[in-house]
Amino acid sequence: MANVGPLFEIDARDSAAVVRFLRPTHIEAGSAEPLSDLLSALKPSAPKAVIVDLGHLEWANSLFLGILVGLYKKLEQQSRKMVVACVPAQVRDMLRLTGLHRLLNIHSTLDDALAEINKQ
């Protein structure tokens, strides 16, 4: 049975917008469109930083990595910061394999990511 309902939510905080997945998911071609909508959902008037919480992500492919890099670049063009938190081991391995761990600011916990945002 397919999961229904939204794939993610955006929790606006004072210092950051937290993008959180709501259910375990695999990011594949059929589920990429809602993630692409992140760019339009993150309004320019939102906080200057975005934390992407990957805590429920079970697996990701190059499509997801492309979306993540696209979000990073779009936010960078807007002089906004992106931090990634709660990355599962399989996804962290993929980020290392592709070298994206050097581009993305990755933290083990949401609290660590928020602390990183708040120190600036």
GIBELKA-V774144 format. One record per backbone hydrogen bond with DSSP energy under -0.5 kcal/mol. CO is the residue of the C=O (numbers start at 1). NH is the residue of the N-H. Records with the same first field share a line. If there is no record, write none. Layout:
CO: NH  NH
//
This chain:
7: 22  23
9: 11  20
10: 12
11: 13  18
16: 13  18
17: 19  51
18: 11  20
19: 53
20: 9
25: 58  59
26: 28
27: 61
28: 31  32
29: 32
31: 35
32: 36
33: 37
35: 38
36: 39
37: 41
38: 42
41: 43
43: 46
48: 81
49: 17
50: 52  83
51: 19  53
52: 54  85
53: 21
54: 57  88
56: 25
59: 27
61: 65
62: 66
63: 67
64: 68
65: 69
66: 70
67: 71
68: 72
69: 73
70: 74
71: 75
72: 76
73: 77
74: 78
75: 80
76: 79
81: 50
82: 105
83: 52
84: 107
85: 54
86: 88
88: 92
89: 93
90: 94
91: 95
92: 96
93: 97
94: 98
95: 99  100  101
96: 99
99: 102
100: 103  104
104: 106
105: 84
107: 86  87
109: 113
110: 114
111: 115
112: 116
113: 117
114: 118
115: 119
117: 120
//
